[in-house]
Amino acid sequence: MAWSKAELDTAVADLYRNLYDLVYLRAHPAADLLVPDSSALRKSKGWEVHHLLLQAIEDLNLGEAPAASRQWRRHQIMVLRYVDGLAPEAVAEELGISRREFFREQKEALDAVASILWSRCTSDPHEEAGRLPEAEAQAPLKRLELLRLEAARIQQSERCARIDEVFQGALPLLQEMMHQRQVAVRFSATSALPPVSIDKSLLRQLLLGLLAYLAEGTERAAILLSATAEGPSVRIAALIEPPGAAGPALEIEAAERLSPLEEMARLSGGHVEPIRAAGMMVGAALYLPAAQRTALVVDDNADTVELLRRYLTALRYQVFTARTAREAIDQALRLQPHVITLDLMMPDQDGWDVLQTLLNQPETRQIPIIVCTVLKQKALALSLGATAFLEKPVTKQALLAVLDSLEKA
């Protein structure tokens, strides 16, 4: 498909609205324009588009424009709105501008970013020739990093489950039953819903059992499945709509049908409750513990530790710290964190030794390790087994991009 600048201008807003949905990005029609390399791994393409979009935001402020200038404000709007995910009202309040000014300047910022992307996509090949050897040299390194991220994501995915993904996988198994009983199933979830701490196959069995039970007790109706975060738990409610369509068999068989679901839920620290209206059962709610993600920050610099703690806490990680190599190895064995950030320069033993020790122990080799250092040693870090590499000073968006790729690659 041949793209025009106007078509890219229109697509850019949609791309940024889905900045952290790597599956959506890699399937977007504009992906082939932005990342034309046909040799790119299919799963890596979403990551590459994501990285390109973040880089375009950074390019808005390459000249380090003065604070409160128009260039600075456009950059801040893109960061706050799309990288940090703030609502328009919150961005306007943060920058001290009106809603009308926000929407006007947001459009200008998107147009500016679209121009940056268009310039990259249509640059003269002869002008790029001088940089081609360097780009070709970096290509294998990028592939290695993407493969490491994908492998780490697969290993970590067994520790928790995303409700929307499991539901989409279970729904086809119920289609015939739902068709026969003329029952529609609709799913909704609150934004930023955390994953739940349960095996995926067990969650699928719970959802199948719950939906099948409700479908058998009604016909010509809908089952509304919703998921919301409630403190340390996630509540998955399944309600028959309209409530009057619920048959008496639901109430009669409630104890017998919900009992095995309750036992399964308890295996992961959850429970099941019936939902009643006017004395009649019209649904049920499944409560499961939200997955508590943990991060181990290994760095002897107090300022860096505090910065990473702030970033990770905002992303709902429980943060632990280690200032020496020995502490890092001991805590990794004890905590089994979801991710480790590792500095290379420490007083008692350097980070290279820590990296090798963790990767050579069966108990810790599956933990993703992000090397964070001022040293320009990305190729060496990845070749020695690091999952990803971030050069200091680490930005929130760079760290978020790596962490997000561990979940959605």
Residue pairs with C-beta under 8 A, 6 or more apart in sequence:
1 29
1 32
1 33
3 30
3 33
3 121
5 114
5 115
5 118
8 30
8 33
8 114
8 117
8 118
8 121
9 110
9 111
9 114
11 28
11 29
11 30
12 110
12 113
12 114
12 117
13 110
14 28
15 25
15 28
15 30
15 49
15 53
16 53
16 78
16 81
16 82
16 110
16 113
17 82
18 24
18 25
18 28
19 25
19 50
19 53
19 54
19 82
19 83
20 50
20 400
20 404
20 408
21 408
22 46
22 47
22 49
22 50
22 404
22 405
22 408
22 409
23 46
23 408
24 46
25 31
25 45
25 46
25 49
25 50
25 53
26 42
26 43
26 45
26 46
26 49
27 46
28 49
30 49
31 45
31 46
31 49
33 121
34 48
34 49
34 52
34 117
34 120
34 121
35 45
35 48
35 49
35 52
36 121
40 48
41 143
41 146
41 147
43 146
43 150
43 409
44 142
44 143
44 146
44 147
44 150
46 408
46 409
47 146
47 149
47 405
47 409
48 142
48 146
50 401
50 404
50 405
51 401
52 117
52 120
53 113
53 117
54 83
54 397
54 398
54 401
56 113
56 116
56 117
57 75
57 78
57 79
57 82
57 83
57 113
57 397
59 116
60 71
60 74
60 75
60 78
60 109
60 112
60 113
60 116
61 71
61 72
61 75
63 71
65 71
65 72
65 75
66 72
70 105
73 95
73 97
73 105
74 105
74 108
74 109
74 112
75 109
76 94
76 95
77 91
77 95
77 102
77 105
77 106
77 109
78 109
78 110
78 113
79 397
80 86
80 90
80 91
80 94
80 95
81 88
81 91
81 106
83 396
83 397
83 400
84 396
85 192
86 94
88 99
88 102
88 103
88 106
89 99
91 102
92 98
92 99
92 101
92 102
95 102
97 105
128 135
141 378
141 379
141 382
144 382
144 383
145 378
145 382
145 388
145 389
146 409
148 382
148 385
148 386
148 387
148 388
149 368
149 387
149 388
149 402
149 405
149 406
149 409
150 409
152 366
152 368
152 387
152 406
153 405
153 406
153 407
153 408
153 409
155 366
155 368
156 338
156 366
156 368
156 406
156 407
157 200
157 407
158 199
158 200
159 197
159 291
159 338
160 195
160 196
160 197
160 198
160 291
161 195
161 196
161 198
161 199
161 200
161 203
162 195
163 189
163 193
163 195
163 196
163 203
163 227
163 234
163 236
164 187
164 189
164 193
164 227
166 200
166 203
166 204
166 207
167 187
167 207
167 225
169 204
170 204
170 207
170 208
170 211
171 185
173 208
174 185
174 208
174 211
174 212
174 215
177 183
177 212
177 215
177 216
178 184
178 185
178 215
181 215
181 216
181 218
181 219
181 220
182 219
182 220
182 221
183 215
183 218
183 219
183 220
183 221
183 222
183 223
184 221
184 222
184 223
185 211
185 222
185 223
185 225
186 222
186 223
186 224
186 225
187 225
187 226
187 227
188 224
188 225
188 226
188 227
189 226
189 227
189 228
190 227
190 228
190 229
193 227
193 228
193 229
193 234
194 229
194 234
194 290
194 291
194 316
195 290
195 291
195 407
196 203
196 234
196 268
196 288
196 289
196 290
196 291
197 268
197 269
197 288
197 289
197 290
197 291
197 292
198 268
198 270
198 288
198 289
199 268
202 264
202 267
202 268
203 288
205 264
206 261
206 264
206 265
206 286
207 225
207 236
209 257
209 260
209 261
209 264
210 238
210 261
210 272
210 284
210 286
211 223
211 225
211 238
213 250
213 253
213 257
213 258
213 261
213 284
214 223
214 238
214 240
214 250
214 283
214 284
215 223
216 249
217 240
217 246
217 247
217 249
217 250
217 253
218 240
218 245
218 246
218 247
218 250
219 245
220 245
221 240
221 241
221 242
221 245
221 246
222 240
222 241
223 238
223 239
223 240
223 241
223 283
224 237
224 238
224 239
224 240
224 241
225 236
225 237
225 238
226 236
226 237
226 239
227 234
227 235
227 236
227 237
228 234
228 235
228 237
229 235
229 290
230 287
232 289
232 290
232 292
233 270
233 287
233 288
233 289
233 290
234 287
234 288
234 289
234 290
235 285
235 286
235 287
236 285
236 286
236 287
236 288
237 275
237 283
237 284
237 285
237 286
238 283
238 284
238 285
238 286
239 275
239 282
239 283
240 246
240 282
240 283
243 277
243 278
243 280
243 282
246 280
246 281
246 282
246 283
248 280
250 280
250 281
250 282
251 280
251 281
254 274
254 281
258 272
258 274
258 284
261 272
261 284
261 286
262 271
262 272
265 271
265 272
265 286
265 287
265 288
268 288
268 289
269 288
269 289
270 286
270 287
270 288
270 289
271 286
271 287
272 284
272 285
272 286
272 287
273 284
273 285
273 287
274 281
274 283
274 284
275 281
275 282
275 283
275 284
275 285
276 282
292 318
293 316
293 317
293 318
293 338
293 339
294 317
294 318
294 319
294 320
294 335
294 336
294 337
294 338
295 308
295 312
295 317
295 318
295 319
295 320
295 337
295 338
295 339
295 340
295 341
296 319
296 320
296 321
296 322
296 328
296 331
296 332
296 335
296 337
296 339
296 340
296 341
297 305
297 308
297 309
297 312
297 319
297 320
297 321
297 322
297 340
297 341
298 321
298 322
298 323
298 325
298 327
298 328
298 340
298 341
298 342
298 343
298 346
298 351
298 354
299 305
299 308
299 321
299 323
299 341
299 342
299 343
299 346
299 372
300 323
300 324
300 343
300 345
300 346
300 347
301 343
304 343
304 372
304 392
304 394
305 321
305 323
307 393
307 394
308 319
308 341
308 372
308 394
308 399
309 319
309 321
311 394
311 396
311 399
311 400
312 319
312 399
313 319
314 396
315 400
315 403
317 338
317 339
320 331
320 335
320 337
322 328
322 330
322 331
323 346
324 346
324 347
324 348
324 349
325 346
325 348
325 349
325 350
325 351
325 353
325 354
326 348
326 349
328 340
328 342
328 354
328 358
329 354
329 357
329 358
329 364
331 337
332 340
332 358
332 364
332 367
333 361
333 363
333 364
336 363
336 364
336 367
337 367
338 367
338 368
339 367
339 368
339 369
339 370
339 403
339 406
340 358
340 367
340 368
340 369
340 370
341 369
341 370
341 372
341 390
341 399
342 351
342 354
342 355
342 369
342 370
342 371
342 372
342 386
343 351
343 372
343 373
344 350
344 351
344 352
344 371
344 373
344 375
344 377
344 381
345 351
345 373
345 374
345 375
346 354
351 371
351 373
352 384
355 369
355 371
355 381
355 384
355 385
355 386
356 384
356 385
358 364
358 365
358 367
358 369
359 365
359 369
359 384
359 385
368 387
368 388
368 406
369 385
369 386
369 387
370 386
370 387
370 388
370 389
370 390
370 399
370 402
371 377
371 381
371 386
371 388
371 389
371 390
372 390
372 391
372 392
372 394
373 381
373 391
373 392
374 391
374 392
376 391
377 389
378 389
378 391
381 389
382 389
387 406
388 402
388 405
390 398
390 399
390 402
